[in-house]
Structure formats: C-alpha cells, structure tokens
Amino acid sequence: MLNGRLLVVAFEGWNDAGEAATGAVRVLQEQLDVSPLFVIDPELYYDYQFNRPMLAADDDGRRRITWPTATISGPAKMAGTDEDPAPLADDAELSVSGANGANIFLLLGSEPSRSWKAFTAEVIDAALTYDISTIIFLGAMLADVPHTRPISIFASSENDEMRGALELERSSYEGPVGILSVLAEAAEDAGISTLSIWASVPHYVHNAPSPKAVLALIDKLEEIVDVVIPRGDLVEEAGEWENGINVLAGDDEDMAAYIAQLEQARDTVESPEASGEAIAKEFERYLRKSSDGKGDGRNEPPTLR
C-alpha cells in the first residue's frame, strides 16, 4: 500500500503544536526535489484577520505579500507538464528504498477558516488527479507529557487493510476535530487509503518550535514509509531544546515537582506491565483534554515561557 504515490500532509494551526507537523514536512521539502503543483486560492477559505497575509522582501529585495494558503508539491519535473515523476536530484541527500524514490508528494498550508467541505473537495480532487494512493497525515498536540522522555507518537488508521499491514490501532477518539480528520474521511470515501501520525508535545513549554517533536515524527515516518531522511541539525537542536527547559525548570521548584509527576506517570504507562491498549487510551485522554486547545481548566500546572 505504501509503494504507490504518497501524499504527506501537515497544516499550521490547531493540528500543529510546537510546529512539529509542519516542521517535519518542511524537512522533507528541503531534502526532496519538489516544486509546487497545485496552490489553493485562499480567497474562499481564509479569514485574513485570523490568518493575516505576511509582508517580506523577495530575492530581488522587493517587498511582497504572501497569502495564507495550502500547496501540494511534487517531483519537480511534474510541475506544469504531463511527465511522470522525476527521480530525486543527485544532491537531494535523501535515500528512498524500493520504488518510492519519485513518489513522495507534500501538502503544506494553514488550516482554513471556513468552507471546509469545499476546501476538502479541492484537495481530494487534486490527490486523485496526481494518482495519490495513500495520504499520511502528520499532527501534533499539547499533552501531559514530560520533555525529558521520548516524545509519544501514536499512529492510527481508519483503513482495515492499512491497520492489518502496519499493525496499527484504530483511534477511538470522539470530539472536536481539525481539518486533518475531515480530509481523512473524504480520502477514504474516495478510495485513497490514509494513516495518521500524531506527536504529543509538553504543554508546559510555550516556546515553538519543538525540534524534539519534529524529530520524533520524522523517525516514525521513516519507519512506516521505509525512507531514510537526513536529520541535519535536528538531533543537536532537540538536545539543546531539552537542556534549555531543564535549566528553567531547575530554578522553579513547582515546575520541577510537576515534571517529576509526569515522568512517573509516563514510566508507568511504558512499563512492561502496560499493554498497547493502555498506551493508546492514555493518548486518547491527552487528545480529549486538549481538544479545545486549552486543557480542562482544572488544577492548571505551572508553565515555562
């Protein structure tokens, strides 16, 4: 199922705690020889008072406005032509096993503000046009997890064949959703298989990005897709991120005690006695608690800024 054309998807906003999901897709953008294939017209889907256009100088020094949108990128030689996907650039530094060398497409953008059904229809039509066989959704959420432990990753699928092939769980979450869930349902209805990979980011750390979460998503994506992705400076940045939080927490007794509680809870969940089902339920609890982006409002823990 993963030997056809794959579309890796991430959106800024509600689905992207610590900028982890979009950070992982940007790493792929840097390593793959891809060019924009399809750009969604933002006028129908974005509230510019919420997602404001950005003004910045271009390569020629001229100030240009960039509008919030979503873009599908694919092998460079496909852009504007009817050619089949091209091989990776010689200097792309990305080694892809099997037949997937030219089959990775990317969708990166801001979560739309309105007209989600029409937005979804445009994305699915584009995916069918480019003969995408599987869509992989990347997400990240704020959760009750310690920064000192490996980032928790939960992979799931609504597709029976996908779950059987990769030994995945089916998510039992019920509650508010982001655009990823809407796209996933529409993709399955259109005959495109899907899977979702979510990272949990410590909610008490308010500084983004979170390179440790980006790294965890890349590790899982590499494992599932069987692709070798250069980490660049990510490993060092993840270590610096963790050490920086350790320094701040060392000066705050309440925070240190709270992190110790999280560590104990995490170690209990990951003990040999804990089943895979228990870990999945713990992840679902995190997702429900953070479904409104604010937690449950009770016994609010300290935060680091």
Salt bridges, closest charged atoms under 4 A:
GLU12 OE2 - ARG26 NH2 2.84
ASP58 OD2 - ARG64 NE 3.68
ASP144 OD1 - HIS203 NE2 3.09
ASP144 OD2 - ARG285 NH1 3.99
ASP144 OD2 - LYS289 NZ 2.90
GLU158 OE1 - ARG170 NE 3.44
ASP160 OD1 - ARG163 NH2 2.43
ASP160 OD1 - ARG170 NH2 3.58
ASP219 OD1 - ARG231 NH2 2.56
GLU222 OE2 - ARG231 NH1 2.94
GLU223 OE2 - LYS220 NZ 3.43
GLU242 OE1 - LYS212 NZ 2.74
GLU263 OE2 - ARG149 NH1 3.73
ASP267 OD1 - ARG149 NE 2.93
GLU270 OE2 - ARG266 NE 2.65
GLU277 OE2 - LYS281 NZ 3.32
GLU282 OE2 - ARG285 NH2 3.08
ASP296 OD2 - ARG298 NH2 2.97
